Amino acid sequence: MADLTTTDATGLSAMFRSGDVSAGEIAEAHLRRIEETEPRLHAFVTIMKEEAMAQASALDAARARGETLGPLAGVPVAVKDVLAVRGHATTCGSRILENFHPPYDATCVARLRAAGAVIVGKTNMDEFAMGSSTEHSAFGPTRNPWDLERVPGGSSGGSAAAVASRQVPLALGTDTGGSIRQPAAFSGTVGLKPTYGRVSRFGLVAFASSLDQAGPLCRSVRDAALCLWVMAGPDARDMTAADVPHDGVLKESALAALRIGVPEEFFGDGLDGDISDSVTRCIAAMKDAGAHIRPVSIPSLRFAIATYYIVATAEASSNLARYDGVRYGLRESGGGALAGMYDATRGAGFGAEVKRRIMLGTYVLSAGYHDAYYLKAMQARGVIRRELESALAQCDILVAPTTPTTAFRLGEKLDDPLAMYLADIYTVTANLAGLPAVSIPCGFSREGLPIGCQIMGRHFDEATILSAGAALEASLGVMDHAPALAVDRSSSSS
């Protein structure tokens, strides 16, 4: 049988439902692939081999009984370790939650299970989703399958590396300021950040509650559309989850007569030349397919990083106050006094980047500086949102680079937090405005590293950005390429 790890999620599910292959064979092939590559990648923090095989066996039995099978039946899925999976450690990449085992699934995980997905493990991440490289994990960094000396991006770097290396065809990530799209660009995968409120956040351990959104990393746009269709919808346990229909259908001839805005500020100083050339070629390809291209301006982009890091750190300082050693997670005695226990627990449990952001967030919320920083940031957030909405009133979608550079080397930016933060300069705007955005692989640098093209759309209009992305994906043929690590499969075929 051909190597099952080369097929995308939609294809695998179709093969299983038609009877061409069993769920057990699919699961075995991918678990074997994980076993072969994990020593080099470290994409996972937990591998759920026994449970995955049990899920696969149950699906095979259900098919044999003639039961109706879900749209993701038999598909191996990895879950970022910031999303709750019942009975399995949900660490958020932090020592402070190393022994936390939630008694429930996150809503998006539960919906994947109901659709027949086989959960194979939890993926590595920057601690509490704070980082752009997956180097801030308490359990060690993840490596990029395209170059093991480079980062896979972050904070969903483990999920991106797992998909790029063919360990799984589909993985869940979360995106607070680009944490799905940036690693997707660095790893040559598709990464979708849905509209804020499209997917329930119940069971997503909060970093910044007004920005966080769960979404898929996968190997094709059709997989992203299918996964979103499965996960989307209202949830009584999350008042921000919207009841807005989404059918997951991709439109044919999606680029014909589409109005595409190109924000000039995304092509300024600091953008790598190879990335500029690749995205420009994408725009030209869209024009050749019948799209109408027009320049637009987002002047407030220059304020986006500062605005994002004030809002995000302020919300983080509030959300992380719950980790005090009293209710769950790590507890250090600190000499017996309550304040001492708080200090000792947080001192031992939190890493340097998390502490940095808690301190920044506490500072901008403090009585003397609230109006000067947090209030101004919220006002700037409103300006950014209005400018993006104004641009999208003239256009159907916006097309721009996902990142200013390709994947950087491990350790290259660890001592320069500001340089690390700037890796998100093109992605934070969608989060601040709550807009949907997808990163599509669009080419390679002269060093052979993947490049991502970002497509942003109107609120709850994922159908348009995904349809445009699918058309672009088909015309570019970039997804036919795979990292050397992914094609070294001497024993991974079934």
FENHU-V504004 format. One record per pair of residues at least 4 apart in sequence whose ideal C-beta (glycine too) atoms are under 6 Angstrom apart, sorted by the first residue. I is the first residue (numbers start at 1). GAP is how many residues later the second one is. D is the distance in whole Angstrom. If there is no record, write none. Layout:
i | gap | d
I | GAP | D
I | GAP | D
This chain:
i | gap | d
1 | 493 | 5
3 | 486 | 6
3 | 490 | 4
4 | 22 | 5
4 | 25 | 4
4 | 490 | 5
5 | 24 | 6
5 | 25 | 6
5 | 28 | 5
5 | 161 | 4
5 | 487 | 6
7 | 4 | 4
7 | 5 | 5
8 | 161 | 5
8 | 211 | 5
8 | 212 | 5
8 | 215 | 5
9 | 66 | 5
9 | 160 | 4
9 | 161 | 4
9 | 214 | 4
10 | 212 | 5
10 | 213 | 6
10 | 216 | 6
12 | 14 | 6
12 | 63 | 5
13 | 59 | 6
13 | 60 | 5
13 | 61 | 6
13 | 62 | 5
15 | 5 | 4
15 | 6 | 5
16 | 5 | 6
16 | 7 | 6
16 | 57 | 6
16 | 58 | 3
17 | 52 | 5
17 | 56 | 6
21 | 4 | 5
22 | 38 | 5
23 | 33 | 4
23 | 36 | 4
23 | 37 | 5
23 | 51 | 4
24 | 32 | 5
24 | 36 | 6
25 | 469 | 5
26 | 48 | 5
27 | 4 | 6
27 | 25 | 5
27 | 26 | 6
27 | 29 | 4
27 | 49 | 6
27 | 91 | 5
29 | 465 | 5
30 | 46 | 4
30 | 138 | 6
31 | 18 | 6
32 | 460 | 5
33 | 133 | 6
33 | 134 | 5
33 | 459 | 5
34 | 4 | 6
34 | 133 | 5
37 | 4 | 5
37 | 128 | 5
41 | 102 | 5
41 | 120 | 5
41 | 124 | 6
42 | 98 | 6
42 | 100 | 5
43 | 80 | 6
43 | 99 | 5
43 | 115 | 5
43 | 118 | 4
43 | 119 | 4
44 | 77 | 5
44 | 79 | 6
45 | 36 | 5
45 | 77 | 5
45 | 79 | 5
45 | 94 | 5
46 | 42 | 6
46 | 43 | 6
46 | 75 | 5
46 | 76 | 4
47 | 74 | 4
48 | 4 | 5
48 | 72 | 6
48 | 73 | 5
52 | 66 | 5
52 | 68 | 5
55 | 63 | 5
56 | 62 | 5
59 | 14 | 6
59 | 15 | 6
62 | 5 | 4
69 | 4 | 4
69 | 47 | 6
70 | 45 | 4
70 | 46 | 3
71 | 44 | 5
72 | 43 | 4
72 | 44 | 5
72 | 45 | 4
73 | 43 | 3
75 | 42 | 5
76 | 42 | 5
76 | 44 | 5
76 | 92 | 5
77 | 35 | 6
77 | 40 | 4
77 | 42 | 6
77 | 93 | 5
78 | 42 | 6
78 | 43 | 6
78 | 45 | 5
78 | 81 | 6
78 | 84 | 5
78 | 90 | 5
78 | 93 | 4
79 | 4 | 5
79 | 6 | 6
79 | 30 | 6
79 | 43 | 6
79 | 93 | 5
80 | 43 | 5
80 | 45 | 6
80 | 76 | 5
80 | 79 | 5
80 | 92 | 6
80 | 93 | 5
80 | 94 | 6
81 | 10 | 5
81 | 41 | 4
81 | 44 | 6
82 | 10 | 5
82 | 47 | 6
82 | 92 | 6
82 | 123 | 5
83 | 23 | 4
83 | 26 | 6
83 | 89 | 6
83 | 120 | 6
83 | 121 | 6
84 | 6 | 5
84 | 18 | 4
84 | 22 | 5
84 | 119 | 4
85 | 24 | 6
86 | 18 | 6
86 | 19 | 5
87 | 14 | 6
89 | 12 | 6
90 | 10 | 6
90 | 12 | 5
91 | 6 | 5
91 | 7 | 5
92 | 5 | 5
92 | 36 | 5
92 | 113 | 5
93 | 32 | 4
93 | 33 | 6
93 | 34 | 4
93 | 44 | 4
93 | 45 | 6
94 | 33 | 5
94 | 34 | 6
94 | 44 | 5
95 | 43 | 5
95 | 254 | 5
96 | 227 | 5
96 | 233 | 5
96 | 234 | 5
96 | 253 | 3
97 | 232 | 5
100 | 228 | 6
100 | 229 | 5
105 | 4 | 4
105 | 5 | 4
106 | 97 | 2
106 | 98 | 6
107 | 93 | 4
107 | 95 | 4
107 | 96 | 6
107 | 128 | 5
108 | 91 | 6
108 | 106 | 5
108 | 123 | 4
111 | 119 | 5
111 | 120 | 5
112 | 5 | 4
115 | 115 | 4
123 | 35 | 3
123 | 36 | 5
123 | 39 | 6
124 | 10 | 6
124 | 13 | 5
124 | 18 | 5
124 | 34 | 3
125 | 30 | 5
125 | 33 | 6
126 | 4 | 6
126 | 5 | 3
126 | 8 | 5
126 | 10 | 4
126 | 28 | 4
126 | 29 | 4
127 | 9 | 5
127 | 11 | 6
127 | 224 | 5
127 | 227 | 5
128 | 79 | 6
128 | 226 | 5
129 | 26 | 4
129 | 45 | 6
129 | 47 | 6
129 | 50 | 6
129 | 78 | 4
130 | 223 | 5
130 | 224 | 6
130 | 227 | 5
131 | 5 | 4
131 | 23 | 4
131 | 24 | 5
131 | 222 | 6
132 | 22 | 5
132 | 288 | 5
132 | 291 | 4
132 | 292 | 6
133 | 18 | 4
133 | 21 | 5
134 | 7 | 6
134 | 8 | 4
134 | 18 | 6
134 | 20 | 4
134 | 23 | 3
135 | 6 | 4
136 | 215 | 6
136 | 217 | 5
138 | 213 | 6
142 | 10 | 5
142 | 15 | 5
142 | 16 | 5
142 | 19 | 5
143 | 5 | 5
144 | 6 | 4
144 | 7 | 6
144 | 8 | 4
144 | 263 | 5
145 | 16 | 6
145 | 19 | 5
145 | 20 | 4
145 | 338 | 4
145 | 340 | 4
146 | 303 | 6
146 | 337 | 4
149 | 260 | 6
149 | 261 | 6
150 | 257 | 4
150 | 259 | 5
151 | 256 | 6
151 | 259 | 6
152 | 5 | 4
152 | 8 | 5
152 | 9 | 4
152 | 31 | 5
152 | 34 | 6
152 | 35 | 5
153 | 4 | 5
153 | 7 | 6
153 | 29 | 5
153 | 30 | 3
153 | 33 | 4
155 | 24 | 4
156 | 4 | 6
156 | 17 | 3
156 | 23 | 5
156 | 24 | 5
156 | 27 | 5
157 | 26 | 5
159 | 12 | 4
159 | 14 | 4
159 | 58 | 5
160 | 23 | 4
160 | 24 | 6
160 | 27 | 4
160 | 29 | 6
160 | 57 | 5
161 | 4 | 6
162 | 5 | 4
162 | 6 | 5
162 | 9 | 5
163 | 8 | 5
163 | 26 | 5
163 | 54 | 5
164 | 23 | 4
164 | 24 | 6
164 | 25 | 5
165 | 320 | 5
165 | 321 | 5
166 | 320 | 5
169 | 50 | 6
170 | 48 | 5
170 | 53 | 6
171 | 46 | 5
173 | 7 | 4
173 | 44 | 5
174 | 38 | 6
174 | 40 | 5
175 | 4 | 5
175 | 5 | 4
175 | 18 | 4
175 | 38 | 5
175 | 40 | 6
176 | 31 | 5
176 | 32 | 5
176 | 35 | 5
176 | 36 | 5
177 | 131 | 5
177 | 247 | 5
177 | 251 | 4
177 | 254 | 5
178 | 4 | 4
178 | 246 | 4
178 | 249 | 3
180 | 11 | 4
180 | 13 | 5
180 | 35 | 5
181 | 10 | 5
181 | 12 | 6
181 | 221 | 5
181 | 246 | 5
181 | 258 | 4
182 | 221 | 6
182 | 245 | 6
183 | 4 | 6
184 | 5 | 5
184 | 7 | 3
184 | 33 | 6
184 | 255 | 4
184 | 268 | 6
185 | 217 | 4
185 | 218 | 5
185 | 254 | 5
185 | 267 | 3
186 | 221 | 4
188 | 253 | 5
188 | 262 | 3
189 | 28 | 5
190 | 28 | 5
190 | 31 | 6
190 | 34 | 5
191 | 26 | 5
191 | 248 | 5
192 | 23 | 5
192 | 24 | 6
192 | 32 | 4
192 | 246 | 5
193 | 20 | 6
193 | 22 | 5
193 | 244 | 5
194 | 4 | 4
194 | 5 | 5
194 | 19 | 6
194 | 21 | 5
194 | 34 | 6
194 | 242 | 5
195 | 241 | 4
195 | 264 | 5
195 | 265 | 5
196 | 17 | 6
196 | 238 | 4
197 | 43 | 5
197 | 45 | 4
198 | 34 | 5
199 | 15 | 5
199 | 32 | 5
199 | 33 | 6
200 | 35 | 4
200 | 38 | 4
200 | 41 | 4
201 | 37 | 5
202 | 33 | 6
202 | 35 | 4
202 | 36 | 4
204 | 8 | 6
204 | 10 | 6
206 | 113 | 4
207 | 5 | 6
207 | 109 | 6
208 | 4 | 6
208 | 104 | 4
208 | 107 | 4
208 | 108 | 6
209 | 106 | 6
211 | 220 | 5
216 | 8 | 5
216 | 11 | 4
218 | 5 | 4
218 | 6 | 5
221 | 245 | 6
221 | 248 | 5
221 | 249 | 4
221 | 252 | 5
225 | 23 | 5
225 | 25 | 6
225 | 241 | 5
226 | 22 | 6
228 | 4 | 6
229 | 19 | 3
232 | 14 | 5
234 | 7 | 5
234 | 9 | 4
235 | 6 | 4
244 | 216 | 5
250 | 216 | 6
250 | 217 | 5
250 | 220 | 5
251 | 216 | 4
254 | 213 | 4
254 | 214 | 5
254 | 217 | 4
255 | 31 | 5
255 | 34 | 4
255 | 35 | 6
255 | 36 | 5
255 | 216 | 5
256 | 34 | 4
257 | 33 | 6
258 | 33 | 4
258 | 138 | 5
259 | 33 | 5
259 | 136 | 5
259 | 137 | 5
260 | 26 | 6
260 | 31 | 5
260 | 33 | 5
260 | 137 | 6
260 | 139 | 5
261 | 33 | 6
261 | 35 | 4
261 | 130 | 5
261 | 134 | 3
261 | 137 | 5
262 | 33 | 5
262 | 137 | 6
263 | 33 | 5
263 | 35 | 5
263 | 135 | 6
263 | 137 | 5
264 | 31 | 6
264 | 33 | 6
265 | 33 | 5
265 | 36 | 4
266 | 134 | 4
266 | 135 | 6
266 | 160 | 6
267 | 4 | 6
270 | 134 | 5
271 | 4 | 6
271 | 5 | 5
271 | 133 | 5
272 | 133 | 5
274 | 171 | 4
274 | 172 | 6
275 | 126 | 5
275 | 176 | 5
278 | 164 | 5
278 | 165 | 4
278 | 173 | 5
279 | 122 | 5
279 | 174 | 5
282 | 160 | 5
282 | 171 | 5
283 | 116 | 6
285 | 190 | 5
286 | 5 | 4
287 | 4 | 6
287 | 6 | 5
296 | 95 | 4
298 | 89 | 5
300 | 83 | 5
300 | 84 | 5
300 | 87 | 5
303 | 4 | 5
303 | 77 | 5
304 | 4 | 6
304 | 124 | 5
304 | 125 | 5
305 | 120 | 6
307 | 70 | 5
307 | 73 | 4
307 | 74 | 6
308 | 4 | 6
308 | 120 | 4
309 | 4 | 6
310 | 54 | 5
310 | 63 | 5
310 | 67 | 4
311 | 66 | 5
313 | 44 | 5
313 | 47 | 4
313 | 48 | 4
314 | 47 | 4
314 | 50 | 5
314 | 51 | 5
314 | 60 | 5
316 | 4 | 6
316 | 41 | 5
316 | 45 | 5
317 | 41 | 5
317 | 44 | 3
317 | 45 | 5
320 | 38 | 6
323 | 6 | 6
324 | 18 | 5
325 | 6 | 4
325 | 16 | 5
325 | 20 | 4
330 | 15 | 6
330 | 19 | 4
331 | 14 | 6
332 | 12 | 4
332 | 13 | 5
332 | 16 | 5
334 | 6 | 3
334 | 7 | 4
334 | 9 | 6
334 | 10 | 3
335 | 5 | 4
341 | 4 | 6
343 | 4 | 6
345 | 4 | 6
346 | 4 | 5
350 | 4 | 4
350 | 5 | 5
364 | 5 | 6
364 | 9 | 4
364 | 10 | 5
365 | 5 | 6
365 | 9 | 6
369 | 4 | 5
370 | 4 | 5
371 | 4 | 5
381 | 51 | 5
384 | 45 | 6
384 | 48 | 5
385 | 48 | 4
388 | 45 | 5
392 | 66 | 5
396 | 68 | 6
397 | 58 | 5
397 | 60 | 5
397 | 68 | 6
397 | 71 | 6
398 | 58 | 4
399 | 56 | 6
400 | 26 | 6
400 | 54 | 5
401 | 25 | 6
402 | 37 | 4
402 | 50 | 4
402 | 52 | 4
406 | 39 | 5
406 | 43 | 4
407 | 42 | 6
408 | 4 | 5
413 | 6 | 5
413 | 7 | 4
424 | 4 | 5
428 | 4 | 6
430 | 5 | 5
430 | 7 | 4
430 | 26 | 5
435 | 21 | 5
436 | 21 | 5
436 | 26 | 5
436 | 29 | 6
437 | 17 | 6
437 | 19 | 4
438 | 17 | 5
438 | 27 | 5
438 | 31 | 5
439 | 13 | 4
439 | 15 | 5
440 | 13 | 5
440 | 29 | 5
440 | 32 | 6
440 | 33 | 6
441 | 9 | 6
441 | 37 | 4
442 | 9 | 6
442 | 11 | 4
442 | 34 | 6
443 | 8 | 5
444 | 4 | 6
445 | 4 | 5
455 | 10 | 5
455 | 13 | 6
455 | 14 | 6
457 | 4 | 4
457 | 7 | 5
457 | 8 | 4
462 | 4 | 6
482 | 4 | 4
482 | 5 | 5
